[in-house]
Amino acid sequence: MQVHQILKQKADDGVVTVAPGTGIDEAAKILSERRIGTLVISHDGVTVEGVLSERDIVRVLGTKGASCMNDTVDDHMTRTIQTCSRTDSAKDVLGRMTEGRFRHMPVVEDGKMVGIITLGDVVKAQLTELEMEKDALEGMIKGF
């Protein structure tokens, strides 16, 4: 399965972005309200400048305490971002996510973000593909 197929299966293919300079307190509020795990930091909504995850906020809370809520997303976002394209395979993306120990990957084409996929999206796609293969093999064995 390819990334473009995963994006089609998602209920919401929109990417939640915030501008550089947004406060950590506001970012945490958005993550909580939207029930998502990551925000993409972008000045224009299509160029990925960084990502800020729930884990990033928890880490800084653990080291700096509540005063980190006065910081901005720029202070704690991940700046070196791994991205994928619509034509990448789910298997390759899953490998990169597992190796890099991250759960969200922006989908970028021609320098513009076109979506985001999560580890859960990729695992679900892999399970769906395995189920289809299992059904096909059972059908062949049973002569259907």
C-alpha positions, 0 to 999 in steps of 0.5 A, a space after each residue: 500500500 502507498 501513502 496516497 492510499 492511506 491519506 484517502 482512508 483517513 477521516 480527516 486529511 487536514 493538517 493542523 499547523 501553527 505559526 512560529 512564535 505560537 506559545 507552548 501553552 496555546 500549542 498544548 491547548 490545540 493538541 488537547 482540543 483536537 485530540 491529536 499528537 503533533 502540530 506542524 509548525 509552518 508560517 504559511 500552512 504548506 511549508 514544514 518548518 518543524 513539528 511539536 509533539 505531546 512528547 516534546 511538551 512533556 519532556 520540557 515540562 519534566 526538565 523546566 517545569 511549568 515555566 515552559 508554558 511561556 516559551 514558544 513552539 520554536 524553542 522546543 520543536 523538532 527542526 530536522 523533519 523526515 517527510 515522505 511522498 504520496 508514492 512511498 510505500 507503507 512498509 518503507 514509512 513504517 520502517 523509517 518511523 520505527 527506526 527514528 522513533 517518531 509517530 507522525 510524518 508530513 507528506 510533502 510533494 514539490 516542497 509543499 505539505 499535502 497531508 500527514 500520516 501517523 504510525 497508527 495510520 500506517 499500522 492500520 494500512 498494513 493490517 488491512 493489506 494482510 487481511 486482504 492477502 489472507 482472504 485471497 489465500 483462503 479463497 485460493 485454498 478453498 477453490 473460490 
